[in-house]
């Protein structure tokens, strides 16, 4: 981790959750980005990492089995 500030953001792959993740990143927080859609959260995290140069870790959580 790049600092002592860490934010756990749920629903971070889209909408308000993604916007909140961006705001925390702008303020120097490392991000644990949680979402149900693996492809979406990976794409979103790849967009944020080069902009903010922080640790942004995507975490996929789903009740359905992985395929």
N, CA and C atoms as a LAMMPS dump frame, in Angstrom:
ITEM: TIMESTEP
0
ITEM: NUMBER OF ATOMS
201
ITEM: BOX BOUNDS ff ff ff
-5.0000000000000000e+02 5.0000000000000000e+02
-5.0000000000000000e+02 5.0000000000000000e+02
-5.0000000000000000e+02 5.0000000000000000e+02
ITEM: ATOMS id mol type element x y z
1 1 1 N 0.832 -1.164 0
2 1 2 C 0 0 0
3 1 3 C 0.884 1.237 0
4 2 1 N 0.417 2.257 -0.659
5 2 2 C 1.241 3.436 -0.823
6 2 3 C 1.124 4.425 0.337
7 3 1 N 0.146 4.255 1.213
8 3 2 C -0.032 5.172 2.334
9 3 3 C -0.842 4.475 3.422
10 4 1 N -1.254 5.245 4.414
11 4 2 C -2.022 4.658 5.512
12 4 3 C -3.523 4.794 5.347
13 5 1 N -3.964 5.411 4.252
14 5 2 C -5.397 5.612 4.049
15 5 3 C -5.926 4.553 3.088
16 6 1 N -6.973 3.86 3.51
17 6 2 C -7.539 2.78 2.71
18 6 3 C -9.06 2.884 2.73
19 7 1 N -9.669 2.773 1.548
20 7 2 C -11.132 2.815 1.46
21 7 3 C -11.623 1.523 0.837
22 8 1 N -12.641 0.926 1.451
23 8 2 C -13.32 -0.24 0.907
24 8 3 C -14.609 0.273 0.277
25 9 1 N -14.707 0.16 -1.051
26 9 2 C -15.854 0.688 -1.782
27 9 3 C -16.63 -0.478 -2.382
28 10 1 N -17.893 -0.624 -2.011
29 10 2 C -18.74 -1.662 -2.595
30 10 3 C -19.502 -1.063 -3.776
31 11 1 N -19.813 -1.9 -4.747
32 11 2 C -20.504 -1.419 -5.941
33 11 3 C -19.623 -0.518 -6.78
34 12 1 N -18.314 -0.748 -6.741
35 12 2 C -17.348 0.158 -7.355
36 12 3 C -17.218 0.018 -8.868
37 13 1 N -17.942 -0.915 -9.472
38 13 2 C -17.784 -1.107 -10.915
39 13 3 C -18.63 -0.151 -11.736
40 14 1 N -19.552 0.575 -11.095
41 14 2 C -20.465 1.383 -11.884
42 14 3 C -21.126 2.452 -11.017
43 15 1 N -21.651 3.466 -11.656
44 15 2 C -22.481 4.461 -11.006
45 15 3 C -21.857 5.163 -9.815
46 16 1 N -22.651 5.286 -8.745
47 16 2 C -22.217 6.021 -7.564
48 16 3 C -20.982 5.39 -6.931
49 17 1 N -20.934 4.057 -6.869
50 17 2 C -19.779 3.381 -6.278
51 17 3 C -18.485 3.722 -6.997
52 18 1 N -18.516 3.759 -8.325
53 18 2 C -17.323 4.113 -9.097
54 18 3 C -16.948 5.577 -8.872
55 19 1 N -17.925 6.456 -8.819
56 19 2 C -17.65 7.873 -8.584
57 19 3 C -17.066 8.094 -7.186
58 20 1 N -17.575 7.363 -6.201
59 20 2 C -17.031 7.457 -4.841
60 20 3 C -15.586 6.967 -4.821
61 21 1 N -15.32 5.857 -5.514
62 21 2 C -13.945 5.343 -5.589
63 21 3 C -13.019 6.393 -6.19
64 22 1 N -13.455 7.083 -7.236
65 22 2 C -12.635 8.133 -7.851
66 22 3 C -12.351 9.268 -6.864
67 23 1 N -13.363 9.652 -6.092
68 23 2 C -13.176 10.739 -5.131
69 23 3 C -12.184 10.355 -4.03
70 24 1 N -12.3 9.127 -3.529
71 24 2 C -11.332 8.672 -2.524
72 24 3 C -9.93 8.612 -3.123
73 25 1 N -9.81 8.123 -4.349
74 25 2 C -8.497 8.057 -5.013
75 25 3 C -7.913 9.456 -5.179
76 26 1 N -8.729 10.425 -5.558
77 26 2 C -8.267 11.813 -5.7
78 26 3 C -7.716 12.35 -4.388
79 27 1 N -8.254 11.849 -3.278
80 27 2 C -7.811 12.299 -1.954
81 27 3 C -6.699 11.434 -1.369
82 28 1 N -6.096 10.593 -2.209
83 28 2 C -4.913 9.844 -1.79
84 28 3 C -5.163 8.514 -1.124
85 29 1 N -6.366 8.015 -1.167
86 29 2 C -6.672 6.72 -0.562
87 29 3 C -6.319 5.582 -1.515
88 30 1 N -5.789 4.501 -0.97
89 30 2 C -5.741 3.244 -1.703
90 30 3 C -7.162 2.691 -1.686
91 31 1 N -7.514 1.914 -2.716
92 31 2 C -8.89 1.471 -2.866
93 31 3 C -8.988 -0.049 -2.915
94 32 1 N -9.884 -0.61 -2.128
95 32 2 C -10.333 -1.985 -2.291
96 32 3 C -11.697 -1.872 -2.954
97 33 1 N -11.767 -2.175 -4.241
98 33 2 C -12.978 -1.99 -5.032
99 33 3 C -13.727 -3.315 -5.127
100 34 1 N -14.913 -3.366 -4.542
101 34 2 C -15.703 -4.591 -4.499
102 34 3 C -16.875 -4.483 -5.471
103 35 1 N -17.084 -5.557 -6.249
104 35 2 C -18.206 -5.584 -7.184
105 35 3 C -18.579 -7.02 -7.499
106 36 1 N -19.749 -7.2 -8.137
107 36 2 C -20.191 -8.534 -8.54
108 36 3 C -19.75 -8.877 -9.956
109 37 1 N -19.501 -7.888 -10.785
110 37 2 C -19.169 -8.127 -12.192
111 37 3 C -17.661 -8.021 -12.4
112 38 1 N -17.009 -9.169 -12.562
113 38 2 C -15.55 -9.225 -12.656
114 38 3 C -15.006 -8.385 -13.797
115 39 1 N -15.571 -8.516 -14.978
116 39 2 C -15.051 -7.789 -16.14
117 39 3 C -15.16 -6.279 -15.935
118 40 1 N -16.281 -5.825 -15.409
119 40 2 C -16.482 -4.389 -15.217
120 40 3 C -15.509 -3.813 -14.2
121 41 1 N -15.326 -4.503 -13.074
122 41 2 C -14.462 -3.947 -12.027
123 41 3 C -13.008 -3.923 -12.482
124 42 1 N -12.584 -4.911 -13.237
125 42 2 C -11.206 -4.913 -13.748
126 42 3 C -10.976 -3.732 -14.69
127 43 1 N -11.921 -3.491 -15.581
128 43 2 C -11.801 -2.363 -16.52
129 43 3 C -11.77 -1.043 -15.756
130 44 1 N -12.654 -0.883 -14.808
131 44 2 C -12.698 0.367 -14.029
132 44 3 C -11.407 0.594 -13.253
133 45 1 N -10.881 -0.443 -12.635
134 45 2 C -9.64 -0.297 -11.884
135 45 3 C -8.478 0.052 -12.804
136 46 1 N -8.445 -0.564 -13.979
137 46 2 C -7.38 -0.238 -14.94
138 46 3 C -7.447 1.218 -15.373
139 47 1 N -8.624 1.806 -15.373
140 47 2 C -8.756 3.229 -15.721
141 47 3 C -8.227 4.136 -14.608
142 48 1 N -8.435 3.738 -13.365
143 48 2 C -8.051 4.585 -12.242
144 48 3 C -6.566 4.505 -11.895
145 49 1 N -5.955 3.351 -12.029
146 49 2 C -4.57 3.161 -11.584
147 49 3 C -3.605 4.148 -12.247
148 50 1 N -3.601 4.306 -13.591
149 50 2 C -2.64 5.242 -14.189
150 50 3 C -2.911 6.703 -13.825
151 51 1 N -4.147 7.038 -13.548
152 51 2 C -4.489 8.425 -13.228
153 51 3 C -3.981 8.81 -11.843
154 52 1 N -4.168 7.924 -10.876
155 52 2 C -3.885 8.273 -9.49
156 52 3 C -2.62 7.632 -8.917
157 53 1 N -2.025 6.665 -9.597
158 53 2 C -0.802 5.987 -9.135
159 53 3 C -0.941 5.458 -7.718
160 54 1 N -2.057 4.84 -7.429
161 54 2 C -2.319 4.261 -6.118
162 54 3 C -2.551 2.772 -6.258
163 55 1 N -2.601 2.094 -5.135
164 55 2 C -2.993 0.688 -5.133
165 55 3 C -4.504 0.627 -5.226
166 56 1 N -4.999 0.029 -6.288
167 56 2 C -6.432 -0.157 -6.456
168 56 3 C -6.644 -1.639 -6.745
169 57 1 N -7.223 -2.334 -5.794
170 57 2 C -7.361 -3.782 -5.864
171 57 3 C -8.811 -4.165 -6.12
172 58 1 N -9.098 -4.8 -7.28
173 58 2 C -10.469 -5.237 -7.528
174 58 3 C -10.781 -6.536 -6.788
175 59 1 N -11.948 -6.598 -6.183
176 59 2 C -12.407 -7.794 -5.484
177 59 3 C -13.786 -8.135 -6.014
178 60 1 N -13.946 -9.361 -6.52
179 60 2 C -15.221 -9.799 -7.064
180 60 3 C -15.928 -10.682 -6.051
181 61 1 N -17.163 -10.306 -5.72
182 61 2 C -17.965 -11.09 -4.78
183 61 3 C -19.299 -11.382 -5.444
184 62 1 N -19.646 -12.651 -5.494
185 62 2 C -20.908 -13.041 -6.115
186 62 3 C -21.449 -14.284 -5.426
187 63 1 N -22.752 -14.385 -5.38
188 63 2 C -23.385 -15.564 -4.794
189 63 3 C -23.445 -16.715 -5.797
190 64 1 N -23.274 -16.405 -7.073
191 64 2 C -23.323 -17.446 -8.094
192 64 3 C -21.946 -18.091 -8.274
193 65 1 N -21.897 -19.353 -8.713
194 65 2 C -20.612 -20.023 -8.898
195 65 3 C -19.791 -19.382 -10.025
196 66 1 N -18.489 -19.375 -9.83
197 66 2 C -17.584 -18.847 -10.862
198 66 3 C -17.489 -19.818 -12.015
199 67 1 N -17.342 -19.299 -13.216
200 67 2 C -17.201 -20.14 -14.388
201 67 3 C -15.94 -19.853 -15.119
